[in-house]
Amino acid sequence: MAYDEGLAEILRGDLSDEDGVTEKKMFGGLCFMLNGNMLCGVHKGGGMFRVGKDNHARALQIDGAQEMAFTGRPMGGMVDVSDAAMADDARRAQLMALARDFVDGLPAK
């Protein structure tokens, strides 16, 4: 398994009351989709949130969040999150709120 199943369970719990959430294996990890749009996910060594470019700077101010650069180039609007930040309810909730703010504005796929 290329991701921490415990972190995946934490996100499942966070999203359990949401309609339109599905899971999809991507990026060597597991992504959670909201109405067909990527919202967040887990990978080896932590997680990720799709916060959008407008929320990107605010997300990077949260301890444990950093630029996502799987390919060596930063991916705008995406943040990589440490295991510790993923396990912290308050920090994860802040990141999830930024991701929801962005993804809720996208058309369903």
Order of alpha helices (4+ residues) and beta strands (2+ residues): alpha-beta-beta-beta-beta-alpha-beta-beta-alpha-alpha
